[in-house]
Amino acid sequence: MQARAVARYVPLAARKANIVAALVRNKKVENALEVLKFTNKAGATFIEKLMRSALANANQMPDINIDNLYVKEIHVGNGPIRYWARYRGRLHVNRIRRRRCHIKIILDDGGAD
């Protein structure tokens, strides 16, 4: 049985979030939460919060075994980019890009679906 959670429009670049996602992919949920707790990266707090949300979703399902949950899939995709301009000297303009991403976590207990 699977439990999932999705966070959209996370204010973080997908490249940076993917580094943290690779640390917890295919790990048990308890171990993944420990890794995220002590990871000093920007995406660790967003992914930890999302994993706790997926764990709460799993608690709502009566036929799922919470003790055997592992991170079956974690996917980080690009979100929209917000553009604006910063005006510089001598009529120059720098374009600023604020990147966002979408993160999806699927937890599985390893049993038959």
N, C-alpha and C positions, 0 to 999 in steps of 0.2 A: 504494500500500500504506500502511496506517495503523498507527501504534503509539499506545498509550494508557496512561495511568496515572491512578489515582484515589487521592486522600487523603481519608479520612473522619474526622470528629470533630476537625477542626483548631480549636485554641482561639483563634478569631478571628471577629469578626462578619462576616457575608457582605457587608455594605455596604462595609466596609474592604477586604476581599479583592477585591471587584469593581472598585475603583479601580485596583488594581495589575493585575488581569486585563485591563482595557481598554488598558493600555499595551503589552501584548505580543500582543494578538489580531491574527492575519493577518500576523505578521512571520516572517522566517526565524529559525531556532533560534539561530544564532550571534548575530544582532542582539538577539534577545529576552533571551538570557543576559547580554549586555553591559548592556542596559537594567536588568535586574533587579539586577545586581551593584552599580550605582550609584544605585539607588532607595532613598531613606530612608523607607520605609514598613514597617509591621509585617508585612504580607502578602508582602513581596518575598522573604524568606528561605524561607517555606513554598512559594511558587510556583516559586522557583528550584530547590529540592530536588526538587519533583515533576517539573519539566521535565527535570532530569538523569536521573530515574528513567525517564521516557518515552523519553529518548534511549538509555538502556541497554537498554530493551526493544526499541527499533528496531535496535540493534546485533545482537541475537539473531536477527533475521529475515534470511535470506540474500538475498532478492530485493528489498530496500528500498535506495534510494539515500540515503545519509546526508547527502551534500552538498546535496541539494535539499530537505531537510526544512523545513517551515514549520508554524506553529501554526494548524491548521485550525479548531479549536474549543477554547475554554476556558470551562467552565461552573462557576459558583459558586452553590451552593444552600444553603439554610438547614439547619442541623443541629438537634439537640435543645438546649434551653435548660435550664441548671441553675439552680434557684431556691434561695435560702436567705434567712434573715432576719438583719438587724442590728438589735439592740435599742437604742433611743435613750432619752433621758430622758422622764420623765412618762408611762410606759407606751406610748410610741410605738414603732412598728416600721417599719423601711424594708426593702422587698423588694429583694434584689440579684439581678440576672439576669446569668448568665455565658453568653454566646452562643457557639455553635460553627457550623462550616460544613463542607460537603463540596465538594471541588474536583476537577474532571475535566478532563484535558488530552488532546487528540487531535492527534497530529502526522501530517502527510501529506507524501509526496514529490512530489505533483503528477502522478504517472503514472496510467495507467488502472488502475482497481481490479480 
